[in-house]
Amino acid sequence: MRDLSTFKGCAAPQPVRLEGRFVVIEPYDRATHLQALWDGLGGMQINPLLTYFTQPDFGGIEDFDAWLTGVQKGGWVTEVFRDKATGKVVGMANYMRPDPANGVVEIGGVAHGPDMSRTPLATEAHYLLAKHVFEDLGYRRYEWKCHNENAPSKASALRYGFQFEGVFRQHMLSKGKNRDTAWFSMIDGEWPLLAAAFEAWLSPENFDGEGKQKQKLEDLRAGLAAKQA
């Protein structure tokens, strides 16, 4: 358990550039990223991709632009994912609702475009974002929340090592309908094991000649946990 007697809080997340083997994470810049992100998320296919986002469907890139501008003014830190191999913008995520005094921040507004889905880019991006929160900024708690009907998001949270904490019933309205919200978190005391599992999964030795994983992230994490038991 972390000694909190001298804990003075954390700095609020700021736009940051992070780089791994597969992905570069860049702070969102409208001039650089708006069109590329819109295209990377499928253009008008963004609406089915973002079915569980709370905002109304986008009528075009102008609506997407206005939404991004609005959430950033509201305190979100938008980060864009770029595929190192192709240079293409392929997705995004946002640091949200920071509570620096208590060392808590959420990752949300997560959107993986089709070129990012089921690739090492996604796993590495979320590893780098979490690592920055825990190791660079010193946060105690990192949250992931999603619509309780969003099965892919819930599966991703569990795969990355977030712990399910429960469902907030009638938490908010989403596109004019009720949203029950599933809450997940990882905490600083869990991070060393989670980080070790991420690093083992991302290592070149964990991929065959066709780029397929040899061991699942969940299995690597379970193996490390068993060794520590």
Buried (B, 14 or more C-beta within 10 A) or exposed (E): EEEEEEEEEBEEBEBBEBEBEBBBBBBBEEEEBBBBBBBBBBEBEBBEBBEBBBBEEBEEBEBBBEBBEEBBEEEBBBBBBBBBEEEBBBBBBBBBBBBBEEBBBBBBBBBBBEBBEEBBBBBBBBBBBBBBBBEEBBBBBBBBBBBBBBEEBBEBBBBBBBEEEEEBEEBEEBEEEEBBBBBBBBBBEBBEBBBBBBEBBBEEEBBEEEEEBEBEBBEBBEEBEEEEE
